[in-house]
Amino acid sequence: MHRRSFLHSAALVALAQLAGNTMTPDALAAAAKQQGDPLLDEWTGPHGGMPRFDLVKVDAFKPALLAGMDLKRIEIAAIAGNSAAPSFENTLAALEDSGRPFGRANQIFHIYTSAKNDKSMQAVETEMAPLLRPRWRRCFPLSAMRSSRTRRCSPG
């Protein structure tokens, strides 16, 4: 059911983009070269944006997910190492807002593993599954921050 509705939605979006697209193929290629990683970049468009599925390649998932994990680790380390007095904004809100590039890449990865489940995607999924499952416990060191910063933010 979800796969069918996703494919239907993706087809409608693709048709809408084709109908409203006035750029030449050369201009589209130049714009694609200017952009960074379509898995990590911010989504653009109305309602929070939309991923650039036309630029996503299966072999780009592993490097993008690993880069997203590294970015999230750096953001969490910066929050944990913040010398300012802990507050809701600089600890809990910052933690909630961290890792957006990883979240975007992870969402597209899960869309592809459910909708485009071919041999190449299965190989990437098999390779990345051990890294993605325990991500909160092993990949992101939240336990050290819980004991120091988040307790100071709690009202009790």
Secondary structure as GFF3:
##gff-version 3
##sequence-region A 1 156
A	DSSP	alpha_helix	2	20	.	.	.	ID=ss1
A	DSSP	alpha_helix	25	34	.	.	.	ID=ss2
A	DSSP	three_ten_helix	53	55	.	.	.	ID=ss3
A	DSSP	three_ten_helix	58	60	.	.	.	ID=ss4
A	DSSP	alpha_helix	61	80	.	.	.	ID=ss5
A	DSSP	pi_helix	88	93	.	.	.	ID=ss6
A	DSSP	alpha_helix	94	97	.	.	.	ID=ss7
A	DSSP	alpha_helix	100	115	.	.	.	ID=ss8
A	DSSP	alpha_helix	119	132	.	.	.	ID=ss9
A	DSSP	pi_helix	135	139	.	.	.	ID=ss10
A	DSSP	alpha_helix	142	145	.	.	.	ID=ss11
A	DSSP	pi_helix	146	150	.	.	.	ID=ss12
A	DSSP	alpha_helix	151	153	.	.	.	ID=ss13
###
